[in-house]
Amino acid sequence: MSLTFHWFLPTNGDSRHVVGGGHGTPATASGRDRPPTVAYLSQIARAAEEVGFAGALTPTGAWCEDAWLTTAMVAQHTERLKFLVAFRPGLISPTLAAQMAATFQRQTGGRLLLNVVTGGENKEQRAFGDFLDKDGRYRRTGEFLQVVRELWQGGTVDLRGEHVRVEEAALARVPDPVPEVYFGGSSPIAGEIAARHADVYLTWGEPPAQIAEKIARLRSLAEAQGRTLRFGIRLHVITRDTAEQAWAEADRLLDGFDPETVASVQAGLSRSESEGQQRMLALHGGRRDRLEIHPNLWAGIGLVRGGAGTALVGSHDEVAERIKEYHALGIDEFILSGYPHLEEAYWFGEGVLPRLAAQGLWRHPAGSRDTPVAAAPFVPVAS
């Protein structure tokens, strides 16, 4: 099975430094010298499309631009790239979400993927008018996805659930193809919902032994439901021609983390109600002296950013080897990012993807290419 790679659209802004945000921490104000305009995000999307990424994740939350609206606009400036739109069930009705997905598929030629984010922080959920507790949100997500999937199959849906109620819900036109559902979560109830409704289970980047445990648990849960899951991982990446160059870049990013900012962000993240976020924090414990937690797996991003906090760092060959290591565990999809996102898309696309292609592990989504990939000139975006 050919590996699938997705990139990331930084709708909270981009920089040559780490831009934080999410899970109870504000987006980093300093260094956001590339605002998330449609023009700049389209540059990133076109670069990702050119070098061979299949799709691009767009995040959700109060700290970034709306994913549905942004991707609908950026899609008009791309041809093939799919958009992994993150959204939170419960903030809109399942019937409306199913209809939006169907519209998106028709208007983009089937380029929608859905990243269902239940929401890990009570405070942020309440700001959007959602007052359920965490377990209640997951139970609602299950009912929400039950309605959406039945609507996508062309049925008329009646449901009087614990949290979701619809009567004679139906779509005038079902999506073609039906969008795949990506779902993450480290808590026990998250695993139960993923096993019943997800196509792809996503995890943040942890050492291989911990990933293996997750995959085994989710496979068992899915088998009990008579289903099969695929698995994906969310990581940052710093890849260069040599390991020394890559680690020098990681050191440069680390030097931009002043102690006050690190302490403030870590204090905020320590209050997170997300089990996945607590697992990220446990990888480094807020310390700068033990950030390489597995060969080429660096936890430095998590010092100042909520959510995915680890990066693959090394030469192109080393990064390719780590990808193969995760693939051997059962990971088939990789959602990657790097600062700044435009340049790092080319570093990975020109450096790592050809090595994986040469080993028969990856092929360009557009098919064979007659000419080598060439980096487009970078056009600075004024702040």
C-alpha positions as CSV (number, residue, x, y, z in Angstrom):
1,M,0.0,0.0,0.0
2,S,1.4,3.4,-1.0
3,L,1.9,5.8,1.8
4,T,-0.2,8.9,1.9
5,F,1.2,12.3,2.9
6,H,-0.8,15.4,3.9
7,W,0.5,18.9,4.6
8,F,-0.9,21.6,6.9
9,L,-2.5,25.0,6.2
10,P,-1.5,27.4,9.1
11,T,-4.7,29.4,9.4
12,N,-3.4,30.9,12.6
13,G,-0.4,32.5,10.8
14,D,3.0,31.4,9.7
15,S,6.6,32.4,10.5
16,R,10.2,31.3,10.5
17,H,9.6,30.7,14.2
18,V,7.1,28.4,15.9
19,V,3.6,29.9,16.0
20,G,1.6,28.6,18.9
21,G,-2.0,28.3,19.8
22,G,-4.7,25.8,20.8
23,H,-5.6,23.8,24.0
24,G,-6.0,26.8,26.2
25,T,-3.0,28.8,24.9
26,P,-3.3,31.9,22.8
27,A,-1.8,32.1,19.3
28,T,1.8,33.4,19.6
29,A,1.7,37.1,18.8
30,S,5.4,37.6,18.0
31,G,6.8,36.2,14.8
32,R,3.5,35.9,13.0
33,D,4.9,37.7,10.0
34,R,2.9,35.8,7.4
35,P,-0.8,36.4,8.0
36,P,-3.1,33.6,7.0
37,T,-4.4,35.3,3.9
38,V,-6.0,33.3,1.0
39,A,-3.1,34.4,-1.2
40,Y,-0.4,33.0,1.2
41,L,-2.3,29.8,2.1
42,S,-2.9,29.2,-1.6
43,Q,0.9,29.4,-2.1
44,I,1.4,26.7,0.5
45,A,-1.4,24.6,-1.0
46,R,0.0,24.8,-4.5
47,A,3.5,23.9,-3.3
48,A,2.1,20.9,-1.4
49,E,0.1,19.9,-4.5
50,E,3.2,20.2,-6.7
51,V,5.6,18.1,-4.6
52,G,3.1,15.3,-4.0
53,F,1.1,15.8,-0.9
54,A,-2.4,14.3,-1.2
55,G,-4.2,16.7,1.0
56,A,-3.8,19.5,3.6
57,L,-5.2,19.6,7.2
58,T,-6.9,22.8,8.2
59,P,-7.3,23.2,12.0
60,T,-10.3,24.3,14.0
61,G,-10.7,26.5,17.1
62,A,-11.0,30.0,18.4
63,W,-7.3,30.6,17.7
64,C,-7.4,30.2,13.9
65,E,-9.6,31.0,10.9
66,D,-12.6,29.0,10.1
67,A,-11.7,25.8,8.2
68,W,-14.8,25.4,6.1
69,L,-14.7,28.9,4.7
70,T,-10.9,29.1,4.2
71,T,-10.6,25.8,2.4
72,A,-13.6,26.6,0.1
73,M,-11.6,29.7,-1.0
74,V,-8.2,28.1,-1.3
75,A,-9.7,25.2,-3.2
76,Q,-10.4,27.6,-6.1
77,H,-6.6,28.1,-6.5
78,T,-5.6,24.4,-6.6
79,E,-6.4,21.5,-8.9
80,R,-5.9,18.2,-7.1
81,L,-5.1,18.8,-3.4
82,K,-7.7,17.5,-1.0
83,F,-8.7,19.4,2.2
84,L,-8.9,17.7,5.5
85,V,-11.3,20.1,7.2
86,A,-11.3,20.0,11.0
87,F,-14.7,20.8,12.6
88,R,-16.5,20.2,15.8
89,P,-19.8,18.4,15.9
90,G,-22.3,19.9,18.2
91,L,-21.7,23.5,17.0
92,I,-23.8,22.8,13.9
93,S,-26.6,20.2,13.2
94,P,-25.6,16.9,11.6
95,T,-28.0,17.4,8.8
96,L,-26.4,20.8,7.9
97,A,-22.9,19.3,8.2
98,A,-23.8,16.4,5.9
99,Q,-25.3,19.0,3.4
100,M,-22.2,21.2,3.6
101,A,-19.9,18.2,2.9
102,A,-22.0,17.2,-0.1
103,T,-21.8,20.7,-1.5
104,F,-18.1,20.8,-0.9
105,Q,-17.6,17.5,-2.8
106,R,-19.6,18.7,-5.8
107,Q,-18.0,22.1,-6.0
108,T,-14.4,20.8,-5.7
109,G,-14.7,17.6,-7.6
110,G,-14.6,15.3,-4.5
111,R,-11.7,16.9,-2.6
112,L,-13.1,16.9,0.9
113,L,-11.9,14.9,3.9
114,L,-13.3,15.4,7.4
115,N,-11.3,15.6,10.6
116,V,-13.9,15.3,13.4
117,V,-12.6,17.1,16.5
118,T,-14.8,16.5,19.5
119,G,-13.2,19.3,21.5
120,G,-10.9,18.7,24.5
121,E,-11.2,22.0,26.5
122,N,-14.4,22.9,28.4
123,K,-13.6,26.6,28.5
124,E,-13.2,26.9,24.7
125,Q,-16.3,24.8,24.1
126,R,-18.4,27.0,26.4
127,A,-17.2,30.1,24.5
128,F,-19.0,28.5,21.5
129,G,-22.1,27.8,23.5
130,D,-21.4,24.2,24.2
131,F,-21.8,23.2,27.9
132,L,-21.6,19.4,27.7
133,D,-18.8,17.7,29.6
134,K,-16.1,15.8,27.8
135,D,-17.7,12.4,27.9
136,G,-21.0,14.0,26.9
137,R,-19.3,15.6,23.9
138,Y,-18.0,12.2,22.7
139,R,-21.4,10.5,23.1
140,R,-22.9,13.4,21.1
141,T,-20.2,12.9,18.4
142,G,-21.2,9.3,18.1
143,E,-24.9,10.2,17.5
144,F,-23.8,13.1,15.1
145,L,-21.8,10.7,13.0
146,Q,-24.5,8.1,12.9
147,V,-26.9,10.7,11.4
148,V,-24.3,12.0,9.0
149,R,-23.3,8.6,7.7
150,E,-26.9,7.5,7.2
151,L,-27.7,10.7,5.3
152,W,-24.7,10.2,3.1
153,Q,-26.1,6.7,2.2
154,G,-29.2,8.4,0.9
155,G,-31.5,7.4,3.7
156,T,-34.2,9.4,5.6
157,V,-33.1,9.6,9.2
158,D,-35.1,9.8,12.4
159,L,-33.1,9.8,15.6
160,R,-34.1,10.7,19.2
161,G,-30.8,10.3,20.9
162,E,-29.4,11.5,24.2
163,H,-28.0,14.7,22.5
164,V,-29.1,14.6,18.9
165,R,-32.6,14.7,17.6
166,V,-33.7,14.8,13.9
167,E,-36.9,13.9,12.2
168,E,-37.2,12.9,8.5
169,A,-33.8,14.3,7.8
170,A,-32.7,13.7,4.2
171,L,-30.3,15.1,1.6
172,A,-31.5,16.2,-1.9
173,R,-28.1,15.0,-3.2
174,V,-25.6,12.8,-1.5
175,P,-21.9,13.4,-1.8
176,D,-19.9,11.6,-4.4
177,P,-17.5,10.3,-3.2
178,V,-18.5,10.1,0.4
179,P,-15.9,11.9,2.4
180,E,-13.6,9.8,4.6
181,V,-13.8,10.6,8.4
182,Y,-10.5,11.1,10.3
183,F,-10.8,11.0,14.1
184,G,-8.4,11.2,17.0
185,G,-8.5,11.0,20.8
186,S,-6.6,9.2,23.4
187,S,-9.3,8.7,26.0
188,P,-11.2,5.3,26.3
189,I,-14.4,6.8,25.1
190,A,-12.7,8.4,22.1
191,G,-11.4,5.0,21.1
192,E,-15.0,3.6,21.3
193,I,-16.3,6.3,19.0
194,A,-13.4,6.0,16.5
195,A,-14.0,2.2,16.3
196,R,-17.6,2.7,15.4
197,H,-17.4,5.6,13.0
198,A,-13.9,6.6,11.8
199,D,-12.2,5.6,8.6
200,V,-8.8,6.8,9.7
201,Y,-7.7,7.0,13.4
202,L,-5.2,9.8,14.0
203,T,-2.6,10.1,16.7
204,W,-0.1,12.7,17.6
205,G,3.5,11.8,17.2
206,E,4.7,9.7,20.1
207,P,7.6,7.2,20.3
208,P,6.9,4.0,18.3
209,A,6.3,1.8,21.4
210,Q,3.4,4.1,22.5
211,I,2.0,4.2,19.0
212,A,2.1,0.4,18.7
213,E,0.0,0.2,21.9
214,K,-2.6,2.6,20.6
215,I,-2.9,0.8,17.2
216,A,-3.3,-2.5,19.0
217,R,-6.0,-1.1,21.2
218,L,-7.9,0.6,18.4
219,R,-7.7,-2.4,16.1
220,S,-9.2,-4.6,18.8
221,L,-12.0,-2.1,19.4
222,A,-12.8,-1.9,15.7
223,E,-12.7,-5.6,15.2
224,A,-15.3,-5.9,18.0
225,Q,-17.5,-3.6,15.8
226,G,-16.8,-5.7,12.7
227,R,-14.8,-2.8,11.2
228,T,-11.3,-2.1,10.0
229,L,-9.5,1.1,10.7
230,R,-6.6,2.8,8.9
231,F,-4.1,4.7,10.9
232,G,-2.5,8.1,10.5
233,I,0.0,10.2,12.5
234,R,0.4,14.0,13.0
235,L,3.9,15.3,13.1
236,H,6.1,18.3,12.4
237,V,9.2,17.8,10.3
238,I,12.6,19.4,9.9
239,T,14.5,17.6,7.1
240,R,17.7,18.7,5.4
241,D,20.5,17.4,3.3
242,T,22.5,16.5,6.4
243,A,21.6,15.7,10.0
244,E,23.8,18.6,11.2
245,Q,21.8,21.0,9.1
246,A,18.5,19.7,10.4
247,W,19.5,19.8,14.1
248,A,20.9,23.3,13.6
249,E,17.5,24.4,12.4
250,A,15.9,22.7,15.4
251,D,18.3,24.6,17.7
252,R,17.5,27.8,15.9
253,L,13.8,27.3,16.7
254,L,14.6,26.4,20.3
255,D,16.7,29.5,20.7
256,G,13.5,31.5,19.8
257,F,11.7,30.2,22.9
258,D,12.4,32.6,25.8
259,P,12.0,31.0,29.2
260,E,9.1,33.2,30.1
261,T,7.1,32.2,27.0
262,V,7.9,28.5,27.6
263,A,6.8,28.7,31.3
264,S,3.6,30.5,30.4
265,V,2.6,28.0,27.7
266,Q,3.5,25.0,29.8
267,A,1.4,26.4,32.7
268,G,-1.6,26.8,30.3
269,L,-1.2,23.3,28.7
270,S,-0.8,21.7,32.1
271,R,-4.5,22.7,32.8
272,S,-5.6,21.0,29.6
273,E,-8.4,18.5,29.9
274,S,-7.2,16.6,26.8
275,E,-5.6,13.3,27.5
276,G,-3.7,13.6,24.3
277,Q,-2.3,16.9,25.3
278,Q,-1.2,15.5,28.7
279,R,0.6,12.7,26.8
280,M,2.4,15.3,24.8
281,L,3.5,17.2,27.9
282,A,4.8,14.0,29.5
283,L,7.2,13.4,26.6
284,H,9.4,16.3,27.7
285,G,8.2,17.5,31.1
286,G,8.9,21.1,30.2
287,R,12.7,20.4,30.1
288,R,15.0,21.4,27.3
289,D,17.6,18.8,28.1
290,R,15.7,15.7,27.0
291,L,13.8,16.7,23.8
292,E,15.0,13.9,21.5
293,I,12.7,11.3,22.9
294,H,13.4,8.7,20.2
295,P,16.0,8.7,17.4
296,N,15.1,11.7,15.2
297,L,11.9,12.4,17.2
298,W,12.1,15.8,18.8
299,A,9.6,17.2,21.4
300,G,10.8,20.8,21.2
301,I,7.7,22.1,19.3
302,G,5.5,21.1,22.3
303,L,7.3,23.6,24.5
304,V,5.3,26.5,23.0
305,R,2.5,25.0,21.0
306,G,-0.6,23.1,22.0
307,G,-1.7,20.0,20.1
308,A,0.9,18.1,18.0
309,G,4.2,18.8,19.7
310,T,6.8,16.5,18.1
311,A,8.9,16.7,15.0
312,L,10.9,14.3,12.8
313,V,14.4,15.9,12.7
314,G,17.3,14.7,10.6
315,S,18.7,14.1,7.2
316,H,16.4,13.1,4.4
317,D,17.5,9.5,4.7
318,E,17.0,9.5,8.5
319,V,13.5,11.0,8.2
320,A,12.6,8.4,5.6
321,E,13.8,5.6,7.9
322,R,11.6,6.9,10.8
323,I,8.6,7.1,8.5
324,K,9.3,3.4,7.5
325,E,9.5,2.6,11.2
326,Y,6.1,4.0,11.9
327,H,4.7,2.4,8.7
328,A,5.9,-1.0,10.0
329,L,3.6,-0.5,13.0
330,G,0.6,0.2,10.8
331,I,0.7,3.9,10.0
332,D,-0.2,4.6,6.4
333,E,-1.0,8.3,6.5
334,F,1.3,11.1,7.7
335,I,0.0,14.6,8.3
336,L,3.1,16.9,8.4
337,S,3.9,20.5,8.9
338,G,7.0,22.7,9.4
339,Y,8.0,26.4,10.0
340,P,7.6,28.1,7.7
341,H,5.1,25.9,5.9
342,L,5.9,27.0,2.4
343,E,9.6,26.3,2.5
344,E,9.3,23.1,4.6
345,A,6.9,21.6,2.1
346,Y,9.6,21.8,-0.5
347,W,12.3,20.4,1.8
348,F,10.2,17.3,2.5
349,G,8.8,17.0,-1.0
350,E,12.2,17.2,-2.7
351,G,14.2,15.5,-0.1
352,V,12.2,12.6,1.5
353,L,9.5,11.7,-1.0
354,P,11.9,10.7,-3.8
355,R,13.7,8.4,-1.4
356,L,10.4,6.7,-0.4
357,A,9.4,6.5,-4.1
358,A,12.6,4.8,-5.0
359,Q,11.8,2.1,-2.4
360,G,8.3,1.6,-3.8
361,L,6.6,3.1,-0.7
362,W,5.1,6.2,-2.3
363,R,4.0,7.5,-5.6
364,H,3.0,10.9,-6.7
365,P,-0.8,11.3,-6.5
366,A,-0.8,12.9,-10.0
367,G,1.0,9.9,-11.5
368,S,4.3,9.7,-13.2
369,R,6.3,12.9,-13.5
370,D,8.4,13.6,-16.6
371,T,10.5,16.3,-15.0
372,P,12.0,16.6,-11.5
373,V,10.2,18.8,-8.9
374,A,11.6,22.3,-8.8
375,A,11.0,24.7,-6.0
376,A,9.0,27.7,-7.0
377,P,10.5,31.1,-6.0
378,F,9.4,32.3,-2.6
379,V,7.4,35.5,-2.7
380,P,7.6,37.3,0.7
381,V,4.3,38.2,2.2
382,A,4.2,41.6,4.0
383,S,3.0,41.6,7.6
